[in-house]
Amino acid sequence: MQVDATIGEGQYVILSLPTGGLRISFQRVPEPKQGKNRLHLDLVVEDLDAATAEIEGLGGRWLESGTTRELDGYIWRVMADPEGNEFDIVLSSA
């Protein structure tokens, strides 16, 4: 993914694939997270350990440290960004 645009001094960030197609926009809000996420992303990665280290290096965290989940051939970890928003990283071979 690449950053296509930053709008409103970083309030909105729009990402897209270099080849076109999928675009996704994120909006920064001043309120802290309350309750469960309304949207949950699963991000496909080549290497769970490298992706985990990169996320932690950027201020995120592994919510169930030491636990890698598996179901029907899918292997993933539950992560959170610095604001506590949850997402999964999924091994690409799944």
Secondary structure by P-SEA (a helix, b strand, c coil): cccccccccccbbbbbcccccbbbbbbbbcccccccccbbbbbbbccaaaaaaaaaaaccccccccbbbbcccccbbbbbccccbbbbbbcccc
